[in-house]
């Protein structure tokens, strides 16, 4: 998927969510993350991570847009350059059960691909809804279009199951865990598994310290590339 199609898909998701929320009370939450490390002397190291997330809801529609960027250099040589952008729309049609559609595009040449686009659809069940705990489960499908650094490309349908859990220690302090399993329906034995863990401790009403650990596994990575990527970041989160 090229950038024009990606932007168009994100806009369509936004329009669909807005259309269902014209006469309802709505809320919007915005968060931004930034982390930076610089070392000099015997080792020259710099890392930068930035991210943002916007979630808009009217009670039945939920529209989420996100972006994340990680850049790393060691001794003057680039060691990481990863960018991800996407959007998703959820609609609850009965109590705790809803449908969703979304699209995400990622660039990570250090993992072997110049572009990977996932277009997802499915059902979501809110398994736990409590004052301090929330858990949702996804089941559906995904179409992945990938362009690799070696000039090859692929377009594969896959199944997708995912879970997301969040526990509030207080109004502003929380732990969140998400996992995703994507088995390829075209190539036997090929699958991806992603995990993200986040812990936020508040500094003030709108500012907190955030630690985030991401693991991305591909059972069939492009040739000469490793199957697992791990990223640990610590920084500041600003939320409104």
ZAFIVO-757179 format. One line per 2 residues: number of its first residue (from 1); for each residue x, z, y of C-alpha. Coordinates in Angstrom, 1 decimal, always signed. Last residue first. Example, Ala and Ser with C-alpha at 12.3 -4.5 7.8 and 13.67 -1.06 7.14 Angstrom:
% ZAFIVO-757179
2 = +13.7:+7.1:-1.1; +12.3:+7.8:-4.5;
This chain:
% ZAFIVO-757179
240 = -4.7:+28.2:+15.1; -1.5:+28.5:+13.0;
238 = +2.2:+28.4:+13.7; +4.5:+28.7:+10.7;
236 = +8.2:+29.6:+10.9; +10.9:+28.8:+8.4;
234 = +12.1:+29.0:+4.9; +12.4:+26.0:+2.6;
232 = +13.1:+25.6:-1.2; +13.0:+22.0:-2.5;
230 = +13.3:+21.1:-6.2; +13.4:+17.5:-7.5;
228 = +13.2:+16.9:-11.3; +13.5:+13.7:-13.3;
226 = +17.0:+12.6:-12.3; +17.7:+9.1:-11.1;
224 = +19.9:+6.5:-12.9; +16.9:+4.3:-13.8;
222 = +13.6:+5.1:-11.9; +12.0:+8.3:-13.1;
220 = +10.0:+8.5:-16.3; +9.1:+12.1:-16.9;
218 = +8.6:+12.7:-13.2; +8.8:+16.3:-12.0;
216 = +8.3:+17.6:-8.5; +9.0:+21.3:-7.8;
214 = +8.2:+22.8:-4.3; +9.1:+26.2:-3.0;
212 = +7.9:+27.4:+0.4; +8.8:+30.5:+2.3;
210 = +6.9:+31.1:+5.6; +7.4:+33.5:+8.5;
208 = +4.3:+33.9:+10.6; +3.0:+33.1:+14.1;
206 = -0.7:+33.0:+15.2; -1.7:+36.7:+15.3;
204 = +1.9:+37.9:+15.3; +4.8:+38.0:+12.9;
202 = +2.7:+37.3:+9.8; +4.1:+37.0:+6.3;
200 = +3.4:+33.7:+4.5; +4.3:+32.9:+0.8;
198 = +4.0:+29.4:-0.5; +4.3:+27.9:-4.0;
196 = +4.1:+24.2:-4.8; +4.0:+22.5:-8.2;
194 = +4.0:+18.9:-9.2; +3.8:+17.3:-12.6;
192 = +4.2:+13.5:-13.3; +3.5:+11.7:-16.5;
190 = +4.8:+8.9:-18.8; +4.5:+9.5:-22.5;
188 = +2.4:+6.4:-23.1; +2.5:+3.9:-20.2;
186 = -0.9:+2.7:-18.9; -2.9:+5.9:-18.6;
184 = -0.1:+7.7:-16.8; -0.6:+11.5:-16.9;
182 = -0.8:+13.2:-13.5; -0.7:+17.0:-13.6;
180 = -0.9:+19.0:-10.3; -0.2:+22.6:-9.5;
178 = -1.0:+24.7:-6.4; +0.0:+28.3:-5.5;
176 = -0.7:+30.2:-2.3; +0.3:+33.7:-1.3;
174 = -1.1:+35.2:+1.9; -0.6:+37.2:+5.1;
172 = -2.7:+36.4:+8.2; -6.0:+38.2:+7.4;
170 = -4.4:+40.5:+4.9; -2.9:+40.2:+1.4;
168 = -5.0:+37.1:+1.0; -4.7:+35.3:-2.4;
166 = -4.9:+31.5:-2.7; -5.1:+29.4:-5.9;
164 = -5.1:+25.6:-6.2; -5.6:+23.7:-9.5;
162 = -5.0:+20.0:-10.4; -6.0:+17.4:-13.0;
160 = -5.3:+13.7:-12.6; -5.7:+10.7:-14.8;
158 = -3.5:+7.7:-14.2; -3.8:+4.0:-13.2;
156 = -0.5:+2.2:-12.7; +0.9:-0.2:-10.1;
154 = +4.6:-0.9:-10.4; +7.5:-2.2:-8.4;
152 = +11.2:-3.2:-9.0; +13.7:-3.8:-6.2;
150 = +16.2:-1.2:-7.3; +15.0:+1.2:-4.6;
148 = +11.6:+1.4:-6.2; +8.2:+0.3:-4.8;
146 = +5.3:+2.3:-6.2; +1.5:+1.9:-6.3;
144 = -0.3:+4.8:-8.0; -4.1:+4.7:-8.7;
142 = -5.4:+8.2:-9.3; -8.2:+9.7:-11.4;
140 = -10.4:+12.7:-11.6; -10.5:+16.5:-12.2;
138 = -9.8:+19.1:-9.5; -10.0:+22.9:-9.8;
136 = -10.4:+25.4:-6.9; -9.4:+29.0:-6.6;
134 = -10.0:+31.5:-3.8; -9.1:+35.2:-3.5;
132 = -9.4:+37.9:-0.9; -13.1:+37.8:+0.2;
130 = -14.1:+36.0:-3.0; -14.9:+32.4:-4.1;
128 = -13.3:+31.6:-7.5; -14.0:+28.5:-9.6;
126 = -14.6:+26.2:-6.6; -15.1:+23.0:-8.6;
124 = -13.8:+19.6:-7.4; -14.7:+16.2:-8.7;
122 = -12.7:+13.0:-8.5; -11.0:+10.3:-6.5;
120 = -7.3:+9.7:-5.7; -5.2:+6.9:-4.1;
118 = -1.5:+7.6:-4.5; +1.0:+5.5:-2.6;
116 = +4.7:+5.6:-3.4; +7.3:+3.9:-1.2;
114 = +11.0:+3.5:-1.1; +11.5:+5.0:-4.6;
112 = +14.5:+6.4:-6.5; +14.3:+10.1:-6.0;
110 = +16.9:+10.0:-3.2; +14.9:+7.1:-1.7;
108 = +12.0:+9.4:-1.1; +9.1:+7.8:+0.8;
106 = +5.5:+9.1:+0.2; +2.0:+7.8:+0.9;
104 = -1.2:+9.8:+0.3; -4.8:+8.8:-0.1;
102 = -8.0:+10.8:-0.6; -11.4:+11.0:-2.2;
100 = -13.4:+14.1:-3.1; -16.6:+15.2:-4.9;
98 = -18.2:+18.6:-4.9; -19.2:+21.6:-6.9;
96 = -19.4:+25.2:-5.6; -23.1:+25.1:-5.0;
94 = -24.3:+21.4:-5.0; -23.3:+18.3:-3.0;
92 = -20.0:+19.7:-1.7; -18.1:+16.9:+0.1;
90 = -14.3:+16.7:+0.2; -12.2:+14.2:+2.3;
88 = -8.5:+13.8:+1.9; -5.6:+12.6:+4.1;
86 = -2.0:+11.7:+3.6; +1.6:+11.5:+4.9;
84 = +4.9:+12.3:+3.1; +8.5:+11.9:+4.2;
82 = +11.7:+12.6:+2.3; +15.3:+12.1:+3.4;
80 = +17.8:+14.3:+1.6; +21.6:+14.2:+1.0;
78 = +22.8:+12.4:+4.1; +26.6:+12.5:+4.4;
76 = +28.4:+14.2:+7.3; +29.7:+17.1:+5.3;
74 = +26.2:+17.8:+4.0; +23.1:+16.3:+5.5;
72 = +19.4:+17.1:+4.9; +16.0:+15.8:+6.2;
70 = +12.6:+16.9:+5.0; +9.3:+15.6:+6.5;
68 = +5.7:+16.7:+5.9; +2.3:+15.3:+7.0;
66 = -1.2:+16.4:+6.4; -4.9:+15.5:+7.0;
64 = -7.8:+17.5:+5.5; -11.5:+16.7:+6.0;
62 = -14.0:+19.2:+4.5; -17.7:+18.3:+4.4;
60 = -20.2:+20.8:+3.3; -19.6:+23.8:+5.6;
58 = -18.9:+21.8:+8.7; -15.1:+21.5:+8.0;
56 = -11.9:+20.3:+9.6; -8.4:+21.0:+8.2;
54 = -5.3:+19.9:+10.0; -1.9:+20.3:+8.4;
52 = +1.6:+19.9:+9.9; +5.1:+19.8:+8.5;
50 = +8.7:+20.0:+9.6; +11.9:+20.5:+7.5;
48 = +15.4:+20.2:+8.8; +18.7:+20.8:+7.0;
46 = +22.2:+20.8:+8.3; +25.5:+21.5:+6.5;
44 = +29.1:+21.3:+7.4; +31.1:+23.5:+5.0;
42 = +34.6:+24.9:+5.7; +33.5:+25.5:+9.3;
40 = +29.9:+24.7:+10.2; +26.4:+25.6:+9.0;
38 = +23.0:+24.6:+10.4; +19.6:+25.5:+8.9;
36 = +16.2:+24.5:+10.3; +12.6:+25.2:+9.3;
34 = +9.4:+24.2:+11.0; +5.7:+24.5:+10.0;
32 = +2.6:+23.6:+11.9; -1.0:+24.7:+11.2;
30 = -4.3:+23.6:+12.6; -7.8:+24.9:+11.6;
28 = -11.0:+23.2:+12.7; -14.5:+24.5:+12.6;
26 = -17.9:+22.8:+12.5; -21.5:+23.8:+13.2;
24 = -23.7:+21.0:+11.9; -25.4:+18.2:+13.7;
22 = -22.8:+15.5:+13.4; -21.1:+16.7:+10.3;
20 = -21.8:+14.0:+7.7; -20.7:+11.1:+9.9;
18 = -17.5:+13.0:+10.8; -16.5:+13.2:+7.1;
16 = -17.0:+9.5:+6.5; -15.2:+8.6:+9.8;
14 = -12.2:+10.7:+8.8; -11.9:+9.2:+5.3;
12 = -12.2:+5.7:+6.8; -9.4:+6.6:+9.3;
10 = -7.1:+7.7:+6.5; -7.8:+4.5:+4.6;
8 = -7.0:+2.4:+7.6; -3.7:+4.3:+8.3;
6 = -2.7:+3.6:+4.7; -3.8:+0.0:+4.8;
4 = -1.7:-0.6:+7.9; +1.3:+1.2:+6.5;
2 = +1.4:-1.0:+3.4; +0.0:+0.0:+0.0;
